[in-house]
Structure formats: structure tokens, C-alpha cells
Amino acid sequence: MKTQNSNKLHACIFFFIAMCIFCNCKKQETLYSKTNSNTVNSIASDGIVTVQASILPPTTSQSFIPNGSTSVAQFQITSSQHIYLIGGGFNATYPLLEYIVIGFPWINNGGFCSGDLGGDIYTNQGTTITSTAYYLPVDSSTSGSVVKLAFRSLTYRTDDETYYTLYANNPVEAQDMCLVNNVPHITFQSPGNTVLNNGYSEVADVKLSGDTNWTLNSLPLFISSFSGGIDKCKLIVRSNGNQLSTKSDSIKLDYGLTAQTVINFKEGFRHIAGKKETLKIYANVTGGSGSILLHTRLYPFSSLKWTDGLGILIPGAKNAKFFKEDVGMAELHK
């Protein structure tokens, strides 16, 4: 009888130990979980955590990045439950984007930047990861190159001590940047009351500036009439009293309408570093005194072409996407 009780006791102890081992193994199996995200409209989510790119300041808008400059990207993280951030990873154009800084440098290792994060996100709250991108020096082989940065993965821990890594099926991209040696400064200003001997009136002053040499190749103009107009003619461009050699289609502007043309500088108009040049635009303006109101601005940017200080032509397609300078508007009112 004593032997039977002893055997039952041993069996119970063995069963208890086995169950403990089994439960512990099950817990270890769920200790680290990899989850793929559903990515829609640049948002990645695994049901707990959601990541999306921000376009609000201080995020750098999609633009040209001149040599030696940096850009800022932000990624917003929200969570449906309390989590602790462990680390993350980003895809980055290699080798042009050298590293990003999120508290400390995350080196671009063959197109991937990763590092530690840290910090809590409480239930139904969020945080913002701010990264500053540093680029290699721009030369003639890289000027005009487009650089990308995109969220790829996030590792975090929940309150039950389970670790998760969220992988974005489609990377959540920050705004693209375009590396250039320098950025041209073009500003439209209202003209003086100047009339040429042929009767053409000045409709716009275009100021060129910048601390680096660059060349203006093609300048698109969009002119709106609020009163008065322009008889069919080819625009004349003068600088320092001299007429420049240009090629453009004729323009005709009727009252209340708009017209546009592109002025192509046959040999390019070269801006000298540190100087300010003024291009004066003339047209065959019609309308009586006090009844002329014309607005001239730079548009479309897809027709703007310029050459940077390294001799690299920046075409219209890139200007349409990356040129973010405030160029102003010229008003002729007389």
C-alpha cells in the first residue's frame, strides 16, 4: 500500500514538472514575434503599432538639397496598447545618404540604417521619430541624384514581455530629396515704367542671385491680364542695357486671359557668384494709361532649366518636383 501511494506521488510530481516545462516552452516560443504589416498610402500597421511619414514642419519638404546641407524627416508612431520601443531600421540610398541621426548617428550600411530607440508609448498615444539626414559631398557624378529614406522595421516590447518586430511590406517613404551643387535664386519683381524705342514696355524684372556660379538656360513665363493685353510679339530680354540672344515662341495676350511662353537663352545666361543680375522683360503692351494690369510669374516649373556650378544641367522634370524657391510675382500697373 505504501509503495502504491509512493508511485502515485512520483507520478504527480513528474506530471507537474512536465507541465511547468511545457508552459515555459510555450512562453518562450511567443517571446519574439515577427509581424508583416499592411501598408496603405504610406502607412504601416501590424494591428498594435502604426507608422506613417509626416509632411508637417520641421520636416523638409521635397526639394533640392545643396552641397553641405541636411534634411529632416519625421515618422509618427501610434500604438493601441502600452509598448516600449527597442530599435528600428530605415532603407536609405547608398552611398549618397551617408547616415541619419536619431539621437546618435545610424550609419548607412549598404542601404540600411539601424539603431536603438528606447522610450514608452502609452495606450492610444503616439510619438514622433525625427531623423536628420547627412549626405556625401556633391560632385559632378552625383549632382542631380535623387535620394530616398524610408521606414522599414520597428522592434518593440509589450507589457507581457513579448517582443515584436513590425516589418513594412512596402516601405513608408519620407519625401524624396535631390542633391545638387547649388540652388539658383530667381525672384520676380515689378518693373519700372520703361519703354523701348520700338514701343515695347517693361513687364517684369527677374533678379538672379546666389553665392555660387550657375547658368539660366530656359525661363518659363506665365502672364495674366486683368486689364490691357499684349499684341502678338516675341519678348525681348535685356540686361545691363544690352539685348540678350534668346529664342521663344511669340506671345499674344487678350484682355482677361492668360498666355505663356518659354525664353531659351541661346548660350545660357551665366550668374556670377555673389553678384545680383537683373533680366528686364519687354513686350508689346496694349491698353490706355491707367487701364493696364498684368501679372507675370515663373510657370510651369517643368519648363525651367538651369545648370549648376559643376556644369550639370538640371532639367524641367526635376525642377517641377524639387524646385521650392519662392520666386514672387511681377506686376505691371500703369
Beta strands, then each sheet from edge to edge (+ up, - down):
strand 1: 32-36
strand 2: 38-39
strand 3: 43-45
strand 4: 49-54
strand 5: 63-66
strand 6: 71-79
strand 7: 83-92
strand 8: 97-101
strand 9: 105-107
strand 10: 112-116
strand 11: 120-121
strand 12: 125-135
strand 13: 145-147
strand 14: 149-158
strand 15: 163-173
strand 16: 177-180
strand 17: 185-189
strand 18: 201-209
strand 19: 214-227
strand 20: 229-233
strand 21: 236-239
strand 22: 242-243
strand 23: 246-247
strand 24: 251-253
strand 25: 258-271
strand 26: 277-283
strand 27: 285-286
strand 28: 293-298
strand 29: 305-307
strand 30: 313-314
strand 31: 330-333
sheet 1: 1+ 15+ 14- 7+ 10-
sheet 2: 1+ 15+ 14- 7+ 11-
sheet 3: 2+ 3- 4+ 6- 12+ 8- 9+
sheet 4: 5+ 16+ 13-
sheet 5: 17+ 18- 26+ 21- 22+
sheet 6: 23+ 25- 19+ 28- 31+
sheet 7: 23+ 25- 19+ 29- 30+
sheet 8: 24+ 20- 27+
end
